[in-house]
Amino acid sequence: MSVVLPGEVVQTQHKSLKLGPGLKQFVDSQGRSSIIVTRAGTLEQNPKGNKFWVEGNSRRYVPVAQEPVIGIVTARQGESWRVDIGSAHQASLDGLAFEGASRRNRPNLKVNQLVYARVSLAHKDMEPELECFDAQTRKAEGFGELKGGFLVRCSLKMCLNLLDPNHFLLPLLGSRFALNTAIGTNGRVWISAKDVKQTIAVARCIEAADPDGGGMDQNAIKKFISTLDL
């Protein structure tokens, strides 16, 4: 982990590297590729060493292609929708960007509806574009309309933590009661539990474990859960 500034070049030899927030691939006129830092922060990488990103204290989400996000439909625009994903500009979601969608068979999303989507286009000079299927399989793979449940807002760092399969929080909660979640990299987590008490408990635990909030570790969260009426 090291501190990086905009314009710096990141050196890595991994063949199947994935870039997260704060990094961008640049190809010069001679076809040489390099990875450029686009925002100040600390350079982070996953345990496998195949994904890098820059962790900063920004609270505004910067769209990155292939990242999962939770959006809120704000308006219908012809055959597509405008979706708030917490970035500087709203994203667009085409009516055909769903598994099995066709001109005659497409979702009928309403304003304020939640959707779990992938960023399919992220460019500084264009508005973000979303799709609700996996680019490889063309299957929904969990993406699409989110019905019911409850939306929790947290830091971008907390979302990255929850997306890490080795993070303790969701497995700990899942061992106590049935729980469905959708995690966006844009500071939003959708949760669906059996009853209101469990839903509130999950939301409070996320807030308590958030580095920008309580920052509790696993032992502290276990004690915290024991104080909840579950």
N, C-alpha and C positions, 0 to 999 in steps of 0.2 A: 504494500500500500504506500503510495507516494502522492504528494500534492502536485497538481498539474494546473497549467494556465492555458487560456485559449490560444491556439496557434501551435502548441507543442505537438511533436510527433511521437506516437506511441510505438515502441518496438516490440514486435511479437512474431513468432515463427509458426504459430498454430495454423494448420491447413484449413480447418472448418470453423473459423472464428466468427462469433456473433457479436455485433456491436449494440450496446445499450445506450441510454441517454448520455449526452455529453460527448459522444464520439461520432466521427463521420469519415467514411472512406473517400479518398481523393485520388484521382488518376490524372497524371500530368500529360503533356503533349506527346511524350515519348512512351506512353503506356505504362509507366511505373506507378504502382499503387502504394499509398501510404495512409495511415490512420491519423487523423487530426483531431485534437481536442477542441471542443466548441464552447466549453464553459469551465469556470474555475471550480475546483473541488479536489477530492481524493480519488485516485484511480483504484477501482475495485475489480476483482475477478471472482468467478465462481470456483468451487473446489476442483472441477475438471480442467480449469484453465482455458476453456473454449468460449467464454463470454466475458467481455470487459465493459465497464461503464464508469461514468464519473459521478460520484456521490457528492452532492452539494447541499446547501440549506435552502434551495429554491422550493417554494410551495406551489408554483405553477407548473403544470405538466407540459413538457415539450414532446410532441408526438414523434414516435420512432417506428418505422415500418416493422411489421410482424409482432408488435407488442399487443397483449390483450388489454382492453379497456372496458370500463362500464360507462355507457353513455345514457343521457336523458333526452328523449325526443322533444324537440322544441317547436317544430313546424313541419308540415308537409309541403313539398315543393315539386309539383308535377308528379313524376314517377319515382321520386326519391324523398328522403327526409333530411331535415337539419337536426344535428345531434350535438348536444353539449358534452364535451369530454374533459372540460376543465382546462383547456389550452387557450392560447390567445385568440384563436379563431375556431368557430364551430366546424364540425366535420359533416361530410355528406355520406349518406347511406343509401345506395341504390336499391330499388325494389327487387332486383334480380340477384342481389348479393346474399342469397340465402340458399340453403340446401334444397334442391328440387323446385326452386322458384321458376315460374314462367310468366308470360304475359297474362295468362288467365288464372294463374295460381300463385299468389304472392301474399305476404303478411299484410295485415291491416293495422299498422301501428298507430296508436293514439298519442296526442301530446302528453308529456310527462311519463310516458311508458319507458321502462328501463330496458336496455339491450346490452348483451355481452358480445363484444365484437373484437376483431383484429384490425389494426391499422394497416391498410393495404398500400397507402400512399402517404408519404410524409416528406414535404419539400418546403423550404423556407419561403418560396415564391408562390406556393399554391396551397389551397385549403386542404386539410387532411381528408382522406377517404377511408371508409370502413367497409368491412365485409363480415358476414356472419357464418363463415365456414372455414375449414382448414384448407390452406392453399394447395397442399399436396393431395389430399384425399377427396376434396370437394364435398366432404361430409360436414355436418354441423359440429361434431366433436365438442358438444357442450355450449357452443355459441348460439346466440339467437335471443328471442324475447325472454325477459326475466319476469315471471308472474308471481305476484305476492311477495313475501319476504320483506326484508328491511335493509335499507342502504346505510352503511356506516362510512363516514369520511375520516381518513387518517392521513399520516404523512406518506410521502412517496417512498421513504425508506422502509416504513412498516409494511407497505404492500410488497416490496421486494423481499422482505423477511418472510412474509406469509407464502410467497411463491416458492421459497426454498423448501424442498421436501424434508430437509433436516431440521427445520425450525420446530420448536416444541409445542407452540400454542394450539394449532388446529388438531394435531393428534391427541393432545391432552384433553381437549374439549370433546372430541369425537369418541373418546373412550368412555365418556360419561353419559352422552345422549346422542341420538341421531341428528346429524347436521349436514346441510347442503350449503356450499359457498361458491361464489364466483369472485375472483380477485383480479382487479385491474391494476395496471402499473400507474394509473393516473390518480392514486390517492382515494380510491373507492373500493369498498368491499360489500358484496351483497350476501346476506345470510338468511337462511330459512330453517327454522327449528319447529318442533312440535307445538310449542305453546309460547305465549308472550314472555313468561319468566325466563325460559331458556334463551330466547332471542335477545332479551335485555342483558342477560349474563354474558353472552358472546360479545355483544357490543362493548360492554364495560371492560371485559378482559382485553379486547383489542386496544382500547384506549389506554388501559393500564400498562400494557406491554410496549406501547408506541414509544420509540426513542424520543419523540418530541413531546411526550406526555409523562406518564409515570416511569417508563423505562424499566419496568419490573422484569426480573429474570424468572426462570422456571419455578424455583422454590417459592419466591414471593407470590407468583400467580397461583400456585397450589394453595397457599394460605388464604389468598384473596377469595378464591372459589369457595373455600370452606365457610366463608362468612356470608355467602349468598344463599338465598332461600330457594334451593333447587330440589 
